[in-house]
Amino acid sequence: MAHPRLDASSIRNQYATHLQAGLALSLVLLLGAVHLSPPLGREVEPTIRGHEAAALRHVQSTRQAQAPPAPPTPMPPQVLPREKVVESPSVEFDPSLGLDATVDRSDGGTKRPDCGGRRSLRGKTYYPPSALRAGLEGRVRVKFVVGKDGDIESPTIADGAGALLNRAALRAVRRLECTPGREQSRPVEAERTKTVVFALPEKMDGS
């Protein structure tokens, strides 16, 4: 079966029609693409199906730089209390008492023996004539024990001034009359020391 032969004018008309249809279709597709595409300059947040959009934000770090430790607090200076000067009590000396006068140091339960003072000892001291002629003088210290009955026991020379004066000092001490010491109101033995002074008569008168 033979196809009808198209003339040149029909071919041109069909071509023009097809061209117009293709242009119209291209324009429709272009307009649809422009309409569906997002506007320029606008951020598109990605979305995940089944999850809410996650908003991203910048989290500022809260960690602070660790400051260096403060230096230790210095200890306050220690103020020492001012020393209090305690004055020593003044001691009054009674010139009427001799060097060997008895001083009561008892604490209420103990009492020292009493053998009198210097005057009592001087009245019992005998100056040897040979010592006077020789011009001998000096001090003799005699240690002795006062017994429970007041007697003088065991006199000895602690510091002598020659044989003559030592013997005279021992005799003077043996002649002393003493009151025995007491402890808890009971008589006890106690040790004493006496100094016998031998001075030439002119010095004794001037003393």
URHUGI-V581497 format. One record per backbone hydrogen bond with DSSP energy under -0.5 kcal/mol. NH is the residue of the N-H (numbers start at 1). CO is the residue of the C=O. If there is no record, write none. Layout:
# URHUGI-V581497
nh=(NH,NH)
co=(CO,CO)
This chain:
# URHUGI-V581497
nh=(11,12,13,14,15,16,17,18,19,20,21,22,23,24,25,26,27,28,29,30,31,32,33,34,35,36,37,42,45,46,51,55,56,59,60,79,80,85,86,87,92,94,95,97,101,104,105,108,111,114,115,121,122,123,124,124,125,127,128,132,133,134,135,136,138,140,141,142,142,143,144,145,146,147,147,150,153,156,158,158,159,161,166,167,168,169,170,171,172,173,174,175,176,178,178,179,180,181,182,183,184,186,188,190,192,194,196,196,197,198,198,199,203,204,205,206,207)
co=(7,8,9,10,11,12,13,14,15,16,17,18,19,20,21,22,23,24,25,26,27,28,29,30,31,32,33,39,43,44,48,53,54,57,58,77,78,83,84,85,90,92,93,94,98,102,103,110,182,179,113,117,118,119,120,121,122,125,126,128,129,130,132,131,198,196,159,140,194,156,192,153,190,145,151,147,145,143,141,156,141,162,162,163,164,165,166,167,168,169,170,171,173,150,176,114,178,188,111,186,109,183,181,146,144,142,140,194,195,138,196,197,200,200,201,202,203)
